[in-house]
């Protein structure tokens, strides 16, 4: 099957899924109704709770959940073959990921925009809430430290992307000022903002900014410090100052990038240049872990990701204006992420075959694939995954007549911009989580916007530099991140299932079956990781992973017990109008 056919079949499938499955779930299962008041209206404060047009909040939500996740996951998961990768991405997105994101968003909106960890207490019990907090804090702790490093790596590999990415910040602030302070039209001004931003892309191509070492700190470490300081500032600002306008610009950037990729696939296919060079199925790649269960852990974003439940119940639930908009924002954004993951598969399974340079030699076809994916060890590094996508995408985009160097910058900026959104959003969500937890344990002096953000950023900074000045300390915990993230997805689905069980009938099946599948896959992966860490005598990972396994099993057991003992509605359940 050619890259073009993969793309067309997947895209049609996503459109049908939204119109049929998505709308059915929204109307029949969650019974969305604009008669229900949303937290953004009820608790509007101009900082976090801000009623927002669905197109704008879609841009924020999508760019926050996407980041580099739907890129790096598929770019390495394809090593088991493009067929199993695409099957998981397509069906995982529709049946699991979109239900997970949408469900977490709706439940949070019906509980004053509280995080999924917080409302777990209401639907399961208070013990589970604090255990859930452990998983959520660990997830966000690693995400903040890692995404600072991811952007640093992008800047190091593609210095041409530095200037455009930083120029986007003042452009976004001006856009927010014009729209929210001066009442200017958001569409007109956002398009102007995107045009200006792409002008800086051309400028960045001619003025690459390579970060030198500073006071003995290597470039990645310097960038990590700068990015975490930025994350602190950005995450305490009102969402209308930077977060919303920048994310709306990024949503336009997404359209441009996806449009270029789609056109690149078309032109490369019709020109006879685009052939799938990756194997259909490769069950035992050199030195790779078993495909079952690790395919479902490696490819997270683009299929299902626990981090998405934190965005849904963190920032997005506080900004959705009308309840019925939740379908477009929650379910629709996840399908769009499936679209991006599909294009990533095409880029790394076919686009890379147009030309790949390694060791000064450029190879094409199957040789290009083999050069990059010779083994699990060769393909698994962050820089390696990023390079595979950017090079494969640029190869296809250059078929449109765009110089290869400019295409590299466009995709590098796209990647870093999305990672920046995830960094900002994750920091803001960690602040919410810390504020909720410290309020619950009566440490209210730590729940303020600035103290909670300081804890979020400070702890991530400590992790980033725990192993040295390079800022790569989070890589110490990275081997278990995939399992932790997917474990969170399973736990979120369990909470959604309990919520739907309260509503009566068989509504719970839409999340219950995915919850069962994800619980089995992720616990399996955590157990295999534990065996591997023990074998390698890695004490830190052995202890942390064991603690995670105990917490996860505990929450699963609590969730199952609650499921089979539910009677009536939980205390304080809001009235829900019929759809």
Number of C-alpha atoms within 10 A of each C-alpha: 9 15 23 22 13 17 19 11 10 19 18 10 15 22 14 11 20 19 11 11 15 23 16 14 20 22 15 12 19 20 15 23 17 14 13 18 17 26 25 24 17 14 15 15 12 12 13 23 25 24 22 19 13 19 14 20 28 25 23 30 29 29 28 28 30 27 24 24 23 27 28 27 26 32 30 27 25 26 31 24 21 25 18 20 27 23 13 19 29 24 18 23 29 25 19 26 33 29 27 33 32 28 31 26 34 25 23 24 28 20 21 20 27 24 28 28 28 23 21 27 16 18 24 23 15 15 13 24 20 18 18 22 20 15 21 24 18 16 21 22 23 22 23 29 30 26 25 32 28 27 27 26 21 23 25 20 15 23 21 29 31 27 21 27 23 14 15 22 18 12 21 26 18 19 29 26 17 16 19 15 12 10 10 14 12 17 12 10 17 24 16 14 22 22 15 15 23 16 12 22 25 17 15 24 22 11 15 17 16 14 16 14 14 10 7 11 15 16 20 24 24 20 25 27 19 12 22 25 15 16 25 22 13 21 24 18 15 16 22 22 19 23 22 25 29 30 25 30 27 26 24 18 24 20 11 15 20 15 13 23 26 20 16 25 30 21 19 24 19 11 10 9 18 27 21 25 24 27 15 17 15 16 15 14 17 14 11 15 17 14 19 12 19 21 23 26 28 23 28 29 32 32 30 35 33 27 27 29 29 30 27 32 29 28 27 29 36 28 28 29 23 22 21 20 20 27 26 20 26 31 28 25 24 32 29 20 27 30 21 22 29 24 27 27 32 33 29 31 30 31 36 34 27 24 19 22 14 10 6 7 8 13 18 17 20 18 18 23 26 15 18 20 23 16 15 19 12 14 20 18 13 16 15 17 21 21 23 25 28 25 25 25 30 29 31 33 30 20 20 17 10 14 13 17 13 19 25 24 24 27 22 29 29 23 25 26 27 26 26 25 27 29 30 26 27 29 30 27 25 26 28 23 26 22 21 22 20 17 15 13 8 11 12 13 11 19 22 16 16 15 14 24 26 17 18 27 23 17 15 24 22 14 23 29 18 15 14 13 17 20 28 22 22 26 18 16 16 16 13 21 20 23 28 28 26 27 28 26 28 31 27 28 31 30 32 26 27 23 24 23 22 17 16 13 10 11 18 21 14 19 25 22 16 23 25 15 12 25 23 14 21 26 21 17 26 24 15 16 20 21 13 14 19 14 10 11 11 12 11 12 21 20 14 13 22 16 13 22 20 11 18 25 14 14 22 19 13 16 22 15 12 17 21 10 8 16 12 9 14 13 8 8 11 12 8 14 12 13 15
